[in-house]
């Protein structure tokens, strides 16, 4: 199905140069003499790059048919990530690190994920918006140290490092927003 420039909205997935792109932002603007354009920022779902793209009045974009399938993360070994189908745990498959990209720090055993499938090929995964992880390493927080705005860097059970408030210590469970990569709260 082809979409006119006014039907391209946030969250729409389109095909551009053979690759699927998700529309992150869109703004409609009018030029002189009645013509209008749709200015967008789109994200390549295969490699994660974000680019600006302007769609003019006569331009059409092909809507991508993306299938979604639920899976569960099992384990990782040497840049190989093993998942199992949610409805059939015996059916396992392996994904390379480049497909997982920046989501590997949020994956621990039994994390539910959604696979994005384009042309019968897994192109990406999406993780829950908020995940709970245990703090593995935490330097002591010094009360007088306000040069970093009252935060410190900790290492989580997955190896991910994030900034947290000074009161967080080892073995605390914290919640992280996976879209921003920021600390949300201590659980």
Residue, then its C-alpha position, 0 to 999 in steps of 0.5 A: x500500500x502506498x501512502x501520500x505525504x499527509x498519511x506519513x505519521x509518527x510510528x508508520x513504517x515505510x520502505x525507502x531504498x529497499x530498507x524499512x524505516x520507522x517515522x520518529x517525528x513528522x511536521x507538516x508545513x506549507x510552502x507558497x502557492x498551496x504546496x505542502x511538505x511533510x518533514x520527517x526524521x526516520x530510523x532505519x530498522x536494520x542498522x539504527x541510523x536516523x536521517x531527515x527526509x522530506x516528502x513533497x505533495x506528489x511523493x508517495x511512500x510504500x508502507x512496509x509489512x512488518x511482522x511481530x513475533x514474541x520471543x524470550x532471551x535465553x543466553x549469549x555466548x561470543x556475540x551470539x544471542x540465543x532466543x526461544x519462541x515464546x509459545x514453543x521454548x524448544x524452538x530456539x534461534x540465534x541472532x548476531x550482535x549487529x541485529x541486537x545493536x544497543x539493546x544487549x545491555x537490557x537483556x538478561x535471562x527470560x527477558x521477553x522481546x518482540x522480533x521485527x520481521x521484514x521479508x521473512x528475515x529478523x531485522x531487529x528486536x524490541x525490548x520492554x520500555x522498562x526493565x529491572x536489573x541488579x547493580x553489580x558494581x557501585x563505587x561509594x557515593x561521597x556526600x560532598x561530591x557534587x561535581x557530577x550533580x549527585x550521580x555516579x556510574x554503576x555497572x549492572x548485571x548485564x555489563x551495562x553502565x549507567x548514571x544513578x543517584x549517589x544512594x544506589x549501592x551494590x545488589x540494589x535492583x533498579x528500573x531503567x527506561x530502555x528508550x532513554x537508557x536512564x535510571x528511573x527508580x530503585x525497586 
